Amino acid sequence: MFKFFKTRSDKPIMEGSQDKIQSIYKRHQWSVFLGLVFGYAIFYVVRMSLGVMKKPMLDADIVTKAELGIMGSAFFFTYAIGKFTNGFLSDYANIGRFMSFSLLLSGITAIAMGMSTTAFFFILLWGVNGWFQSVGSAPSCVSLFQWFSPKQRGSRYAMWGGSRNIGEGITWILTASIVSYFGWQAGFIGAGIAAVIAAPCMFLALRDRPQTYGLPDAATAFGEESDIKNANDPKETRRAQLFILKQPTVWLIALSCAMMYSSRYAISSWAVLYLQEVKGYSLIDAGFAMAAYPIAGLAGAILSGIISDKIFNSNRHIPTLLYGLANIAGMLLLFFGAHSRMMDAVALSLIGYAIGGLVVFLAGLTACDLMPKNAVGAVKGFIGLFSYMAASAQELISSHLITITETVNGAGEIVKVYDFGNAQYFWLGTAVLSVLLATTVWNAKKVTDIDAQPSIDNVPVLEK
């Protein structure tokens, strides 16, 4: 890792009353939290832009359906590898520098895509963009665990989890409107400019670890028992990272999350096209209909922390099951419910609400709660590797399962007819499998001391 992106050395702990230290802490917490929420939302504005551009690009014969599948797969493949490696690196990183520079490069890549008309460059640039985009989720999680105490994390993590829904909402409404009036190229360029503007703001708002400012860890500052031990010791961090790779619980959560991400990105990537071709929506109408998905997702993400903390006493497994069942119910309504705009809005809202909570639980909070806190980035990166490999495979499989036939209408014009029948069963099946896998870790216990755990060095990964 370049020295510029590494976390700095600790400063001596400042002297002062607990009230003074908490006051300084809260000022930094607000800056970090706002930087993460709005910065990560812009990451999603860039990431989700392709979902809006698919039909205009197909109609303009810029790309084929198969090439769109390869573009999506290339993005998620590099994102998966990047999230794994950058997740491990984020445990050693200065988060403010690491994330802001990645957002800047992602924006530049999106602008370059808006200036291209060749399928090869679309695939190459979108794949490169996947790497820059991968420096988003895991560093955000690391920063939240660095700056917020154990009793503060659940609600803050859930609210940060809603930032992706803010980004999606901007995409479905604003980007769809821009594309409708100015063309698909303006969609990429507009998203890229937003990222280039947001990057320096993120650089100023985010912070390095509290200890680099002469502050104690968050738990100590707020009078709680610290659960982050030896956070500034690279040897202990590496030891904790290797430990989590051997835990069957982490593998099972990762597999469950992978199936959930397959169904999640099926909706995010293909639902606009689905609404246009199967339900008869215009692009703007489909964009506004999809706006219900992230709005409900924002509510689902925020409420997930409250529900799990207040109603289920920080038990993440029960609400995970309930959110998973809601996701399945929403898909059934969308695919097999009555054909009406109201039913579609209800279905998309239910799916969005469920996915909002499931991303909070399966993509990070559940495993991070259970595993050592100085390996949070590694946990997020490991789960992200599985999740986005599944999302990558979903793009290829879905593009293959969606069939296009050409017919001649009454006016003698050639019309393309899209058949989503096989694809929707695939999407629904991954949602069901995710719920089944999530139930396998129902009785998992929190790891508080690595040395107290039984050795499983010689035990196969998924056996115990």
C-alpha positions in Angstrom: 0.0 0.0 0.0 1.4 3.5 -0.9 2.5 5.4 2.2 0.1 8.2 1.4 -2.9 5.9 1.9 -1.7 4.3 5.1 -3.0 5.3 8.5 -0.7 7.6 10.5 1.1 6.9 13.7 -0.7 7.4 17.0 -0.3 10.6 19.0 -0.2 10.7 22.8 -3.7 10.7 24.3 -4.7 14.3 25.0 -5.4 15.4 28.5 -8.8 16.7 29.6 -12.1 15.8 31.1 -14.3 13.2 29.7 -16.8 15.8 28.7 -14.2 17.7 26.7 -13.0 14.5 24.9 -16.6 13.5 24.1 -17.3 17.0 22.7 -14.3 16.7 20.4 -15.3 13.2 19.5 -18.9 14.2 18.6 -17.6 16.9 16.3 -15.5 14.4 14.4 -18.3 11.9 14.5 -20.7 14.2 12.7 -18.1 15.0 10.0 -17.2 11.3 9.5 -20.8 10.2 9.4 -22.0 12.8 6.9 -18.9 12.2 4.8 -19.6 8.5 4.7 -23.3 8.8 4.0 -23.2 11.3 1.2 -19.9 10.2 -0.2 -21.1 6.6 -0.5 -24.4 7.7 -2.0 -22.4 9.3 -4.9 -20.5 6.0 -5.3 -23.9 4.5 -6.0 -24.9 7.2 -8.4 -22.0 6.2 -10.6 -22.4 2.5 -10.1 -26.2 2.3 -10.8 -26.0 4.5 -13.9 -25.7 1.6 -16.3 -29.1 0.2 -15.3 -30.8 3.3 -16.6 -28.7 3.4 -19.8 -29.4 -0.2 -20.9 -32.4 0.2 -23.1 -31.3 3.5 -24.8 -28.0 1.8 -25.6 -29.7 -1.2 -27.0 -32.2 0.9 -29.0 -29.3 2.9 -30.5 -27.5 -0.4 -31.4 -24.4 0.8 -29.4 -24.2 -2.6 -27.6 -25.9 -6.0 -27.8 -27.7 -7.7 -24.9 -24.7 -10.1 -24.6 -22.3 -7.2 -24.4 -24.4 -5.6 -21.7 -24.1 -8.8 -19.7 -20.4 -8.9 -20.2 -20.1 -5.2 -19.1 -22.1 -6.0 -15.9 -20.1 -9.1 -15.2 -16.8 -7.4 -15.8 -17.7 -4.7 -13.3 -18.8 -7.1 -10.6 -15.8 -9.4 -11.1 -13.3 -6.7 -10.6 -15.5 -5.2 -7.8 -15.4 -8.6 -6.1 -11.6 -9.0 -6.3 -11.1 -5.4 -5.4 -13.5 -5.5 -2.4 -11.6 -8.5 -1.0 -8.2 -7.0 -1.4 -9.2 -3.5 -0.5 -11.2 -4.7 2.4 -8.0 -6.2 3.9 -6.1 -3.0 3.1 -8.7 -0.8 4.7 -7.8 -2.2 8.1 -4.4 -0.4 7.7 -5.7 2.7 5.7 -6.3 6.4 6.2 -9.9 6.1 5.2 -10.4 9.7 4.2 -7.6 9.5 1.6 -8.3 6.0 0.5 -12.0 6.5 -0.3 -11.9 10.0 -1.7 -9.2 9.3 -4.3 -11.1 6.2 -5.4 -14.3 8.1 -5.9 -12.4 10.7 -8.0 -11.0 8.0 -10.2 -14.4 6.3 -10.5 -15.9 9.6 -11.7 -13.2 10.2 -14.3 -13.8 6.6 -15.6 -17.5 7.3 -15.9 -16.9 10.5 -17.9 -14.6 8.5 -20.2 -17.4 6.0 -20.8 -19.7 8.8 -21.9 -17.2 9.8 -24.5 -16.9 6.3 -26.0 -19.1 4.4 -28.5 -17.1 1.1 -28.7 -18.2 -2.0 -26.9 -14.6 -3.1 -26.1 -14.0 0.2 -24.3 -17.3 0.0 -22.5 -16.4 -3.4 -21.1 -12.8 -2.3 -20.3 -13.7 1.0 -18.6 -16.7 -0.4 -16.7 -14.5 -3.2 -15.4 -11.8 -0.7 -14.3 -14.6 1.3 -12.6 -15.5 -1.8 -10.6 -12.1 -1.7 -9.0 -12.4 2.0 -8.0 -15.9 1.4 -6.7 -14.7 -1.5 -4.5 -13.0 1.1 -2.2 -16.3 2.1 -0.7 -18.1 -0.3 1.5 -15.4 -1.9 3.6 -13.5 1.3 4.4 -16.9 2.9 5.4 -17.5 0.0 7.8 -14.0 0.3 9.2 -14.4 4.0 9.8 -17.8 3.5 11.5 -16.2 0.9 13.9 -13.3 3.2 14.5 -15.3 6.3 15.4 -18.4 5.0 17.1 -18.7 3.0 20.3 -20.4 -0.4 20.5 -23.7 1.1 21.7 -23.6 3.7 18.9 -22.7 1.5 16.0 -26.0 -0.4 15.3 -28.0 2.7 14.5 -25.2 4.5 12.7 -24.4 1.5 10.6 -28.0 1.1 9.6 -28.3 4.8 8.7 -25.1 4.6 6.7 -26.6 1.5 5.0 -29.4 3.7 3.7 -26.9 5.9 1.8 -26.9 3.4 -1.0 -30.6 4.0 -1.3 -30.1 7.7 -1.6 -27.7 7.1 -4.4 -30.1 4.8 -6.1 -33.0 7.2 -5.7 -30.9 10.0 -7.4 -30.1 7.5 -10.2 -33.6 6.4 -10.9 -35.1 9.9 -10.9 -32.4 12.4 -11.9 -30.2 10.2 -14.1 -33.2 8.7 -15.9 -34.5 12.3 -16.6 -31.1 13.4 -17.9 -30.9 10.4 -20.2 -34.5 10.9 -21.5 -33.7 14.4 -22.5 -30.0 14.4 -23.4 -29.2 10.8 -24.3 -27.3 7.9 -22.7 -23.9 9.6 -22.9 -25.1 12.5 -20.7 -26.1 9.9 -18.1 -22.5 8.6 -17.7 -20.9 12.1 -17.9 -23.4 13.6 -15.4 -22.7 10.8 -12.9 -19.0 11.2 -13.4 -19.1 14.9 -12.8 -21.0 14.4 -9.5 -18.3 12.0 -8.3 -15.5 14.4 -9.3 -17.2 17.2 -7.3 -18.0 15.0 -4.3 -14.5 13.5 -4.0 -12.7 16.6 -2.5 -15.7 17.2 -0.2 -15.3 13.6 1.1 -11.6 14.1 1.5 -12.2 17.1 3.8 -15.0 15.4 5.8 -13.5 12.0 6.6 -10.9 11.3 9.2 -8.1 8.9 10.0 -8.3 6.7 13.2 -9.2 8.6 16.4 -5.8 7.7 17.9 -4.0 9.6 15.2 -5.6 12.8 16.6 -4.6 12.0 20.2 -8.0 10.6 21.1 -8.8 7.3 22.8 -10.8 4.6 21.1 -14.6 5.4 20.9 -15.6 2.9 23.6 -13.2 4.4 26.1 -14.2 7.9 25.2 -17.9 7.2 25.9 -17.3 5.0 29.1 -18.0 1.7 27.5 -16.0 -1.6 27.4 -13.6 -1.5 24.5 -14.0 -4.3 21.9 -11.1 -3.2 19.6 -7.9 -4.6 21.0 -4.4 -3.7 19.6 -6.0 -1.8 16.7 -2.7 -0.1 15.8 -0.6 -3.3 15.9 -0.2 -4.6 12.3 0.8 -8.1 13.6 -2.4 -8.4 15.6 -4.5 -7.1 12.7 -3.0 -9.7 10.4 -3.6 -12.4 13.0 -7.3 -11.4 13.3 -7.7 -11.3 9.6 -6.3 -14.9 9.2 -8.6 -16.0 12.1 -11.8 -14.9 10.4 -10.9 -16.7 7.1 -11.1 -20.0 9.1 -14.5 -19.4 10.6 -17.4 -21.5 9.2 -19.8 -18.8 10.4 -18.2 -16.2 8.1 -18.3 -18.6 5.1 -22.0 -19.3 5.6 -22.9 -15.7 6.0 -20.9 -14.9 2.9 -22.8 -17.6 0.9 -26.1 -16.3 2.1 -25.1 -12.8 1.2 -24.0 -13.9 -2.2 -27.4 -15.3 -3.0 -29.1 -12.2 -1.7 -26.8 -10.0 -3.9 -27.7 -12.1 -6.9 -31.4 -11.3 -6.4 -30.6 -7.7 -5.4 -28.6 -6.8 -8.5 -31.0 -8.6 -10.7 -33.6 -6.0 -9.7 -31.1 -3.1 -9.7 -29.6 -4.0 -13.1 -32.6 -5.4 -15.0 -35.8 -4.0 -13.4 -35.9 -0.8 -15.5 -35.7 -2.9 -18.7 -38.3 -5.4 -17.2 -40.8 -2.6 -16.5 -40.4 -1.2 -20.0 -40.7 -4.4 -21.8 -43.0 -6.5 -19.7 -45.1 -3.8 -18.0 -45.2 -1.3 -20.8 -43.5 1.6 -18.9 -41.7 4.5 -20.6 -38.1 5.2 -19.5 -39.1 8.1 -17.3 -42.1 6.2 -15.8 -39.9 3.2 -15.1 -37.3 5.5 -13.4 -40.0 7.0 -11.2 -41.5 3.6 -10.4 -38.0 2.3 -9.4 -37.7 5.3 -7.1 -40.0 3.5 -4.7 -37.3 0.8 -4.4 -34.5 2.9 -2.9 -36.9 5.0 -0.8 -38.3 1.9 0.8 -34.8 0.6 1.0 -33.7 3.6 3.0 -36.5 3.0 5.5 -35.6 -0.7 5.7 -31.9 0.0 6.3 -32.6 2.6 9.0 -35.3 0.6 10.7 -33.2 -2.6 10.6 -30.8 -1.3 13.3 -33.7 -0.1 15.5 -35.6 -3.3 15.1 -32.7 -5.6 15.8 -31.4 -3.4 18.8 -34.7 -2.4 20.5 -37.1 -5.2 19.6 -34.8 -8.2 19.4 -32.1 -7.1 21.8 -29.3 -6.9 19.2 -30.2 -10.3 17.7 -29.6 -10.0 14.0 -30.9 -13.4 13.0 -34.6 -13.0 13.6 -35.0 -9.8 11.6 -32.8 -11.2 8.8 -35.3 -14.0 8.4 -38.2 -11.6 8.4 -36.6 -9.3 5.9 -35.7 -12.3 3.7 -39.3 -13.5 3.6 -40.4 -10.0 2.7 -38.0 -10.0 -0.2 -39.4 -13.2 -1.5 -43.0 -11.9 -1.1 -42.2 -8.7 -3.0 -40.7 -10.7 -6.0 -43.8 -12.9 -6.1 -46.0 -9.8 -6.3 -43.9 -8.2 -9.0 -43.6 -11.3 -11.2 -47.0 -12.9 -10.7 -49.2 -10.3 -9.1 -52.0 -8.3 -10.9 -50.8 -6.0 -13.7 -51.3 -2.5 -12.2 -49.0 0.4 -11.4 -50.1 0.3 -7.8 -49.2 -3.4 -7.4 -45.8 -2.8 -9.0 -45.2 0.1 -6.6 -46.1 -2.1 -3.6 -43.9 -4.9 -4.9 -40.9 -2.7 -5.6 -41.3 -1.0 -2.2 -41.5 -4.4 -0.4 -38.4 -5.6 -2.2 -36.5 -2.4 -1.6 -37.4 -2.4 2.1 -36.3 -6.0 2.5 -33.0 -5.5 0.6 -32.3 -2.4 2.6 -32.3 -4.4 5.8 -30.6 -7.5 4.4 -27.7 -5.5 3.1 -27.2 -4.1 6.6 -27.3 -7.6 8.2 -25.8 -10.0 5.8 -23.3 -7.8 4.1 -21.6 -6.7 7.2 -23.3 -6.1 10.6 -24.0 -9.7 11.6 -20.5 -11.0 10.8 -18.7 -7.8 12.1 -20.6 -8.2 15.4 -19.5 -11.8 15.8 -15.8 -11.4 14.7 -12.8 -9.5 16.1 -13.2 -5.8 15.6 -9.7 -5.1 14.3 -10.5 -7.2 11.2 -13.7 -5.5 10.2 -12.4 -4.6 6.8 -11.3 -8.1 6.2 -14.7 -9.4 7.1 -16.4 -7.0 4.8 -14.0 -7.7 2.0 -14.4 -11.5 2.4 -18.2 -11.3 2.3 -17.9 -8.8 -0.6 -15.8 -11.2 -2.6 -18.6 -13.9 -2.5 -21.4 -11.3 -3.0 -20.0 -9.7 -6.0 -18.8 -12.9 -7.7 -22.4 -14.0 -7.4 -23.6 -10.6 -8.8 -21.1 -11.0 -11.7 -22.4 -14.4 -12.5 -26.0 -13.1 -12.2 -25.3 -10.6 -15.0 -24.1 -13.3 -17.4 -26.8 -15.8 -16.4 -29.6 -13.2 -16.6 -28.5 -11.9 -20.0 -28.5 -15.5 -21.3 -31.9 -16.3 -19.7 -33.6 -13.1 -21.1 -34.5 -13.9 -24.7 -35.2 -11.4 -27.5 -37.3 -12.3 -30.5 -38.1 -9.9 -33.4 -41.7 -9.7 -34.8 -43.4 -7.4 -37.4 -46.2 -5.2 -36.1 -49.3 -4.1 -38.0 -47.4 -1.1 -39.4 -44.8 -3.4 -40.9 -42.1 -2.4 -38.4 -39.7 -4.8 -36.7 -40.4 -5.0 -33.0 -38.1 -6.6 -30.4 -40.0 -8.8 -27.8 -38.2 -9.6 -24.5 -39.0 -12.7 -22.5 -38.1 -12.6 -18.8 -39.8 -15.9 -17.9 -36.7 -18.0 -17.1 -34.8 -15.1 -15.6 -37.5 -14.3 -13.0 -37.5 -17.8 -11.7 -33.7 -17.7 -11.3 -33.9 -14.4 -9.4 -36.6 -15.7 -7.1 -34.6 -19.0 -6.5 -31.5 -17.1 -5.3 -33.7 -15.1 -2.8 -35.1 -18.3 -1.4 -31.6 -19.9 -1.1 -30.3 -16.9 0.7 -32.9 -17.2 3.5 -32.2 -20.9 3.9 -28.4 -20.3 4.2 -28.9 -17.5 6.7 -30.8 -19.8 9.1 -27.7 -22.0 9.4 -25.9 -19.5 11.6 -28.8 -18.9 13.9 -26.9 -20.0 17.0 -23.5 -18.4 16.2 -21.7 -16.9 19.2 -19.7 -13.7 19.4 -15.9 -14.1 19.4 -14.4 -12.0 22.2 -10.9 -13.6 22.4 -9.1 -15.3 19.6 -6.8 -17.2 22.0 -9.8 -18.7 23.8 -11.2 -20.2 20.6 -10.6 -23.9 19.7 -8.1 -24.4 17.0 -9.6 -25.3 13.6 -6.4 -25.0 11.6 -6.7 -28.6 10.4 -10.5 -28.6 10.0 -12.1 -28.1 6.5 -13.5 -24.6 6.1 -17.2 -25.5 6.2 -17.0 -28.3 8.8 -16.6 -27.9 12.5 
